[in-house]
Amino acid sequence: MRSKRDARVSSYTCTDDWDSAIALYELALGEATRVLGEDDPATLTLRRNLAEAYASAGR
């Protein structure tokens, strides 16, 4: 499931579809936080990626 989501996010970011990328990052971050915890490296990476997507979207 993760690799499919990663591929979708990558396609969204390559086409500057930031709203779709942000939606998937938010979903993934929620799941990672619940399952792995807030301080897990994967959760922190998703948080950074979400922040970068927000910045790219001008938010």
C-alpha positions, 0 to 999 in steps of 0.5 A: 500500500505504501509504494502505491501511495508513494507513486501517486504522490510522486505523480502529483508532485511531478505535475504540480497537483499539490492539493492531491499530494497534500491530501495523500500526505495528510492521510499518510501522516495520520496513519503513521502517527497512529501506528508508529508514533509521533517521533518515528523517523517515517512519521517525521519524514512524512511531516517534512514532506507535507510541509514541503508540499504546503510550501510548494502550494504557496500555503 
